[in-house]
Amino acid sequence: MCARRPLSGQPRMHSSQRAGLPVLSRPGTFTKVYTTDRKVVKPMGAVAIDDESGRGGTVEDRESKGIARDIATDLCRKNGGNNCKVLIAYHDQCAALAQTLGGGKIFATSAVNSQKAERMALDNCNSDRCAIIYSKCSLAQPTD
């Protein structure tokens, strides 16, 4: 079988690369070769709050942090907030908000799963009178 020469300026491809298989680049390591056009979307989420009125807006699974922030702020305003500000924007994670019972400061965190985010939010609240008021995830998912 005759070896194919790469066109001028193109790198040489190993036969396993052409077949879409991992290529051994150094002993013990692999270089992944993607053979599909599927993309992995890293959804973004955000929470906006108006501290004065306590009104808020939340959004998950958006394409960019800017879009998530804008939508959360718009929803906060639609819910009656006048001075809405993004409290947290997160991507490919879970977010949780904790607040002292009866109102007060809101503590926001994000983590790899909702249990960890909730635990961290409650730890930051630093009171036995705190409760989780929001907990959602916005995780990466492959597209079709």
C-alpha positions in Angstrom: 0.0 0.0 0.0 1.3 3.4 -1.0 1.7 6.0 1.8 -0.2 9.2 1.2 1.8 12.4 1.5 0.2 15.3 3.2 -0.6 18.4 1.2 1.9 21.2 1.5 1.5 22.9 5.0 -0.6 20.1 6.5 0.7 18.0 9.4 1.2 14.3 8.8 -1.6 12.2 10.2 -1.1 8.8 11.8 -3.4 6.1 10.3 -5.2 5.7 13.6 -6.0 9.5 13.5 -7.6 9.1 10.2 -9.7 6.3 11.7 -10.7 8.5 14.6 -8.8 6.6 17.3 -6.7 7.9 20.1 -3.1 8.3 19.1 -0.3 7.4 21.4 1.8 10.5 21.5 4.1 9.5 24.4 4.2 6.3 26.3 1.3 6.4 28.8 -0.5 9.4 27.3 -3.2 9.7 24.6 -4.2 12.6 22.4 -7.9 12.5 21.9 -9.1 12.9 18.3 -12.7 14.0 18.0 -14.7 12.3 15.2 -18.0 14.0 15.7 -19.4 17.4 15.2 -21.4 17.3 18.5 -20.6 20.2 20.7 -20.7 20.2 24.5 -22.7 23.2 25.7 -21.7 24.6 29.1 -24.9 26.2 30.2 -24.8 29.3 32.3 -27.1 30.3 35.1 -27.6 33.5 37.1 -29.5 35.0 40.0 -30.3 38.7 40.3 -31.7 40.3 43.5 -33.1 43.7 44.5 -31.8 44.1 48.0 -34.4 46.8 48.9 -37.5 44.9 47.8 -36.3 41.4 48.1 -37.5 40.7 44.6 -35.4 38.5 42.3 -35.0 36.6 39.0 -33.3 33.4 38.2 -32.3 31.6 35.0 -30.5 28.4 34.1 -29.3 26.7 30.9 -28.4 29.7 28.8 -25.6 29.9 26.2 -23.5 32.6 27.8 -22.9 34.3 31.0 -23.9 37.7 29.5 -27.3 36.2 28.4 -27.9 34.6 31.7 -27.1 37.8 33.6 -29.3 39.9 31.4 -32.3 37.5 31.6 -32.0 37.2 35.4 -31.9 41.0 35.8 -34.9 41.4 33.4 -36.9 38.8 35.4 -36.0 40.5 38.6 -37.4 43.8 37.2 -40.5 42.1 35.9 -41.0 40.6 39.4 -41.0 44.2 40.9 -37.4 44.9 41.6 -36.1 48.4 40.9 -32.4 48.1 41.7 -31.7 44.5 40.5 -28.1 43.3 40.6 -26.6 39.9 39.7 -25.8 38.1 42.9 -24.2 35.1 41.3 -23.5 33.9 37.7 -22.4 30.3 37.3 -21.5 27.8 34.6 -21.4 24.0 34.5 -22.2 24.0 38.2 -24.9 24.1 40.8 -25.8 27.3 42.7 -27.4 27.7 46.1 -28.6 30.7 48.1 -29.1 30.7 51.9 -30.8 33.4 54.0 -31.4 33.9 57.7 -35.0 33.0 58.5 -37.2 36.2 58.5 -35.0 37.9 55.9 -31.5 39.4 55.9 -28.4 39.0 53.9 -28.4 36.3 51.2 -25.3 34.1 50.8 -24.6 32.6 47.4 -22.2 29.8 46.4 -21.7 27.5 43.5 -20.2 24.0 43.5 -20.0 20.8 41.4 -23.3 19.5 42.8 -26.3 20.9 44.6 -25.6 19.2 48.0 -22.1 20.8 48.2 -23.4 24.2 47.0 -26.2 24.1 49.7 -23.8 23.1 52.4 -21.4 25.9 51.5 -24.2 28.5 51.4 -25.4 27.4 54.8 -21.8 27.4 56.2 -21.3 31.0 54.9 -24.6 32.1 56.4 -23.0 31.0 59.8 -26.3 30.7 61.8 -28.5 27.8 62.8 -31.4 30.0 61.6 -30.5 29.9 57.9 -32.4 28.2 55.2 -31.8 27.4 51.5 -34.0 29.7 49.4 -32.7 28.6 46.0 -30.8 25.6 44.6 -30.4 24.8 40.9 -27.9 23.3 38.5 -26.9 24.3 35.0 -24.7 21.5 33.8 -22.9 20.8 30.5 -24.9 18.6 28.1 -24.0 17.4 24.6 -26.0 18.8 21.8 -27.6 16.7 19.0 
